[in-house]
Amino acid sequence: MVDRAGIPLALVLTGANRHDSMALTDVVEAVHPVRQKRGRPRKRPAKFHADKGYDFDRCRRDLRARSITPRIARRGVETSSHLGKHRWVVERTFAWINQFRRLIVRYERHADLYRAFLVIAAAIICFRATERFC
């Protein structure tokens, strides 16, 4: 899960034979609280944009149960071009992660090692983003 600037918010590692929509709840639960000046910290984003791979009633129910507005393209109804203005941010983040050669092909046998390298890559991406703003 990434924010609107492409900064990674949550990483969940699953098997290659598992559909992405099955990990939606895990990804949403993995988002850390966002600190605000006043009040209770917001735990999750207000909206969730996703492609047609997440067009299941189960996904929409899970998001609504967590007070998140689902913005999921519908299969057979909407074109993919409408979602493109939000989807390119996710694809750009994938490109940033693929700049780390160790993550392009998974050589590690243990999932915890691969996840550690993925977290390091996400931390470097976050650091580079803060450098741009300062």
C-alpha positions as CSV (number, residue, x, y, z in Angstrom):
1,M,0.0,0.0,0.0
2,V,1.3,3.4,-0.9
3,D,0.1,7.0,-0.3
4,R,-0.7,9.4,-3.1
5,A,3.0,10.4,-3.4
6,G,4.1,6.8,-3.8
7,I,5.6,6.5,-0.3
8,P,5.2,2.9,0.9
9,L,2.8,2.7,3.9
10,A,2.6,-1.1,4.4
11,L,4.3,-4.2,3.0
12,V,2.8,-7.7,3.1
13,L,4.7,-10.6,1.7
14,T,2.5,-13.5,0.3
15,G,3.1,-16.5,-1.9
16,A,3.1,-16.1,-5.7
17,N,0.1,-18.5,-6.0
18,R,-2.1,-16.4,-3.8
19,H,-4.4,-13.8,-5.3
20,D,-3.8,-10.1,-4.3
21,S,-7.3,-9.6,-3.1
22,M,-6.8,-12.2,-0.4
23,A,-4.1,-10.1,1.3
24,L,-6.1,-6.9,1.2
25,T,-7.2,-7.1,4.9
26,D,-3.6,-7.8,6.0
27,V,-2.3,-4.8,4.0
28,V,-4.9,-2.4,5.5
29,E,-4.2,-3.7,9.0
30,A,-0.5,-3.2,8.5
31,V,-0.8,0.6,8.1
32,H,0.7,2.3,11.1
33,P,-1.2,5.2,12.8
34,V,-0.8,8.7,11.3
35,R,-0.1,11.3,13.8
36,Q,-2.1,14.5,13.7
37,K,-1.9,17.8,15.7
38,R,-5.1,17.1,17.6
39,G,-7.4,14.3,18.4
40,R,-7.1,10.6,18.0
41,P,-4.5,9.4,15.5
42,R,-6.1,8.2,12.2
43,K,-5.2,4.6,11.7
44,R,-6.1,4.2,8.0
45,P,-6.6,6.3,4.9
46,A,-10.0,7.7,4.0
47,K,-10.1,6.3,0.5
48,F,-8.6,3.1,-1.1
49,H,-8.0,3.1,-4.9
50,A,-7.5,-0.3,-6.4
51,D,-7.7,-2.0,-9.8
52,K,-10.1,-4.6,-11.1
53,G,-8.3,-7.4,-9.3
54,Y,-9.9,-6.3,-6.1
55,D,-13.5,-6.1,-7.4
56,F,-15.0,-8.5,-4.9
57,D,-17.8,-7.9,-2.4
58,R,-15.6,-9.2,0.3
59,C,-13.0,-6.5,-0.4
60,R,-15.6,-3.8,-0.4
61,R,-17.1,-5.0,2.9
62,D,-13.7,-5.2,4.6
63,L,-12.9,-1.7,3.6
64,R,-16.3,-0.3,4.6
65,A,-16.0,-2.0,8.0
66,R,-12.9,-0.1,8.6
67,S,-14.5,3.3,7.5
68,I,-12.5,3.4,4.3
69,T,-14.2,4.4,1.0
70,P,-13.5,1.8,-1.6
71,R,-12.6,3.2,-5.1
72,I,-12.3,-0.1,-6.9
73,A,-12.8,-0.3,-10.7
74,R,-15.6,-2.7,-11.7
75,R,-14.9,-5.7,-14.0
76,G,-16.8,-5.4,-17.2
77,V,-18.3,-2.0,-16.5
78,E,-15.5,0.6,-16.2
79,T,-12.4,1.0,-18.4
80,S,-9.0,0.7,-16.8
81,S,-8.0,4.2,-18.2
82,H,-10.2,5.9,-15.6
83,L,-8.1,4.4,-12.8
84,G,-4.8,5.2,-14.5
85,K,-4.4,8.6,-12.8
86,H,-4.2,6.9,-9.5
87,R,-2.6,3.6,-10.6
88,W,0.6,5.1,-12.1
89,V,1.7,6.1,-8.6
90,V,1.7,2.4,-7.5
91,E,3.5,1.4,-10.7
92,R,6.1,4.1,-10.1
93,T,6.7,2.7,-6.6
94,F,7.2,-0.7,-8.1
95,A,9.8,0.8,-10.5
96,W,11.6,2.4,-7.5
97,I,11.7,-1.0,-5.7
98,N,13.0,-2.7,-8.8
99,Q,16.0,-0.3,-8.8
100,F,17.4,-2.5,-6.0
101,R,18.9,-5.4,-7.9
102,R,18.6,-7.8,-5.0
103,L,14.8,-7.5,-5.1
104,I,14.3,-8.0,-8.8
105,V,14.8,-11.7,-8.6
106,R,14.2,-13.4,-5.3
107,Y,17.3,-15.3,-4.4
108,E,16.7,-15.7,-0.7
109,R,15.1,-19.0,0.4
110,H,13.8,-17.5,3.6
111,A,10.9,-15.1,3.4
112,D,12.1,-13.1,6.4
113,L,15.3,-12.2,4.6
114,Y,13.5,-11.1,1.5
115,R,11.1,-9.1,3.6
116,A,14.0,-7.4,5.4
117,F,15.5,-6.3,2.1
118,L,12.1,-5.1,1.0
119,V,11.7,-3.0,4.2
120,I,15.2,-1.6,3.7
121,A,14.3,-0.6,0.1
122,A,11.1,1.0,1.4
123,A,13.0,2.9,4.1
124,I,15.5,4.2,1.4
125,I,12.5,5.3,-0.8
126,C,11.0,7.2,2.2
127,F,14.4,8.8,3.0
128,R,14.8,10.0,-0.6
129,A,11.2,11.4,-0.6
130,T,12.0,13.4,2.6
131,E,15.2,14.7,1.0
132,R,13.1,16.1,-1.9
133,F,10.8,18.0,0.5
134,C,13.6,19.5,2.7
